[in-house]
């Protein structure tokens, strides 16, 4: 048995990208708490507010729907976006999820 032939096989087997995980991406999500007794939810920020830093998103009020969240304190929100976000909550944390 030749150990030089086993090493490349081991490297290939331990690399997750060789098993079809080549479409992974990182998504920035807000951890939102809302109504008492309800579990928290995770929503991505709307594209219009992607410029906000993680530090400014701690314990700030937001509005959200099933698709995205908008920070409502100190930010101008277009009327058409405001109308499509029926829920209110409080952002507790910014998390980064690996999706794929």
Phi, psi and omega in degrees: 000131183257116184293339180291335178279337180279327183299311179298324179295319178296318179296318180294318181292331182271353179273114183295337182286342177279348181263012177100010179266050184264001180250028178284145174212162181256131179241133178273122184235152175257132173272113188245128172258137177224207188335141178303137177086350179268144178291151179294162178233163178243129178222143172285157176284153174292148182304328182291346181240014180300338182287346181291137182280159180301323182295327181279356185254024179262120176057048176244145178291151179213165169241149184205165172227199182287345187252328185200171177234151176232133176285127186259349181263120177075012180234141174275134183239130177297145182301321181292330176284321179298322182290337182262010178242093185280345187254148176247146178201187180230124178285125179259330187198155171256130179234155177243122183249142174268120185243145178184000000 
